[in-house]
Each structure stands twice: as C-alpha cells, then as structure tokens.
Amino acid sequence: MKNIYLYYISILAPLLFILWLSSSDTIDSTLFFIVLIVYAFIYRPFVDGKRLAEKNILQNKDIWKMLYPGNHLNYFKELYFT
C-alpha cells in the first residue's frame, strides 16, 4: 500500500462506516464499542504494518510489533506524509 490515498481510504472508510452504523442506530452501544476496539487495536496496527512492510521499512515478520501502544509514532512521517 505505497499509495498514500489508498492508505487514507483504507483507514478512514471503515471508521466512517462504523460511525454511520452507530448514528443510524443499526448497532447498539455495546457492539459499537467492540467494533471500535477491534478497529483500533487489530485493524489499524495491521494496516500500518502492511504499509511499512511494503515501503521496506519493516519486514513482514515484524508487522506484529505495530501492536505495541505508541509504536506507530516512531514511523509517523513514513505512515502519514510519504
């Protein structure tokens, strides 16, 4: 996912979909909280890790290290600006 536009779409589209489901009362607050936790702690670190792996900053075997809280801040410039 070297394309920054594709990266932003892949991180924002699921979040907007979750918020839309919540605002339209399709999901209750408990399910909203569970889905938001899965998004924040599983989906986003995986997507960030895949982006860094495709840019040859991390190796594929090290994607799991993005699960550490705050680890994405070490790669902030590479993730969001280049």
C-alpha positions as a printed NumPy array, in Angstrom:
array([[  0.   ,   0.   ,   0.   ],
       [  2.542,   2.53 ,  -1.171],
       [ -0.159,   4.879,  -2.457],
       [ -0.963,   7.364,   0.294],
       [ -4.504,   7.967,  -0.996],
       [ -5.301,   4.263,  -0.851],
       [ -3.846,   4.159,   2.66 ],
       [ -6.056,   7.01 ,   3.872],
       [ -9.114,   5.407,   2.289],
       [ -8.314,   2.08 ,   3.943],
       [ -8.016,   3.644,   7.4  ],
       [-10.874,   6.14 ,   7.182],
       [-13.563,   4.198,   5.292],
       [-14.079,   1.523,   7.99 ],
       [-14.147,   4.173,  10.698],
       [-16.717,   6.24 ,   8.816],
       [-18.782,   3.091,   8.222],
       [-18.704,   2.263,  11.945],
       [-19.767,   5.798,  12.825],
       [-22.548,   5.699,  10.219],
       [-23.864,   2.413,  11.632],
       [-23.87 ,   3.926,  15.093],
       [-25.6  ,   7.133,  14.067],
       [-28.296,   5.257,  12.142],
       [-28.984,   3.061,  15.198],
       [-28.111,  -0.082,  13.288],
       [-25.795,  -1.309,  16.034],
       [-26.18 ,  -0.833,  19.767],
       [-23.589,   0.795,  22.004],
       [-22.013,  -2.467,  23.171],
       [-21.411,  -3.716,  19.648],
       [-20.175,  -0.25 ,  18.635],
       [-17.617,  -0.343,  21.44 ],
       [-16.442,  -3.856,  20.496],
       [-16.089,  -2.966,  16.809],
       [-14.248,   0.24 ,  17.664],
       [-11.805,  -1.688,  19.877],
       [-11.189,  -4.224,  17.077],
       [-10.615,  -1.355,  14.651],
       [ -8.182,   0.456,  16.938],
       [ -6.209,  -2.476,  18.299],
       [ -6.231,  -5.022,  15.47 ],
       [ -7.159,  -3.458,  12.119],
       [ -5.176,  -0.201,  12.298],
       [ -1.892,  -1.734,  13.518],
       [ -2.166,  -4.38 ,  10.795],
       [ -2.785,  -1.797,   8.056],
       [  0.021,   0.418,   9.369],
       [  2.367,  -2.563,   9.497],
       [  1.485,  -3.637,   5.965],
       [  2.154,  -0.114,   4.692],
       [  5.545,  -0.029,   6.378],
       [  6.375,  -3.52 ,   5.095],
       [  5.51 ,  -2.577,   1.528],
       [  7.684,   0.513,   1.828],
       [ 10.53 ,  -1.751,   3.053],
       [ 10.744,  -0.009,   6.422],
       [  9.606,  -3.088,   8.357],
       [  9.832,  -6.733,   7.43 ],
       [  6.633,  -8.766,   7.041],
       [  7.57 , -10.842,  10.074],
       [  7.75 ,  -7.663,  12.206],
       [  4.241,  -6.367,  11.467],
       [  3.046,  -7.68 ,  14.838],
       [  5.321,  -5.121,  16.541],
       [  2.864,  -2.43 ,  15.48 ],
       [  0.518,  -3.822,  18.154],
       [  2.633,  -2.161,  20.836],
       [  0.901,   1.022,  22.01 ],
       [  2.529,   4.12 ,  20.587],
       [  4.824,   2.227,  18.209],
       [  3.234,   3.915,  15.206],
       [  4.602,   7.226,  16.475],
       [  8.119,   6.007,  15.641],
       [  7.039,   5.828,  11.988],
       [  4.701,   8.831,  11.925],
       [  6.324,  10.577,   8.952],
       [  6.555,   7.394,   6.877],
       [  2.931,   6.476,   7.58 ],
       [  1.128,   9.758,   7.08 ],
       [  3.256,  12.002,   4.88 ],
       [  5.203,   9.939,   2.358]])
